[in-house]
């Protein structure tokens, strides 16, 4: 691959688009939320129990992106995403223990945005 860049994506040598991670964040979601490391994320907003808004450094061109999220607590109990809401400025994710369960704050939350 040559790494050629077009306006909204990377193009492989065969002309196909090479999709990339547009934003990512690893943060503590319990108590006062705190970013440990990130790229393309300006801040995190604690919206409520187990629900977080990931604010982008630069707006997305549209809301047709994929949000991948996971969370765990100190005992390594993993969360399944409870829901995702998107806008061009942020993505909101909720952490739960499966369908129909209450949302839960997590010590380790990871979110990646691909487009």
Number of C-alpha atoms within 10 A of each C-alpha: 9 9 10 12 12 9 5 10 14 18 17 15 12 8 9 10 14 15 13 11 14 17 22 20 21 20 19 20 27 17 11 8 18 16 15 11 11 16 14 18 19 15 16 21 16 18 12 12 17 22 23 21 20 25 20 22 14 14 13 17 12 11 15 12 17 15 20 14 22 19 27 20 17 9 7 11 11 18 23 17 21 20 14 17 12 17 16 15 17 22 22 20 24 25 28 24 16 13 10 8 10 13 20 21 24 26 19 19 26 17 19 20 20 14 18
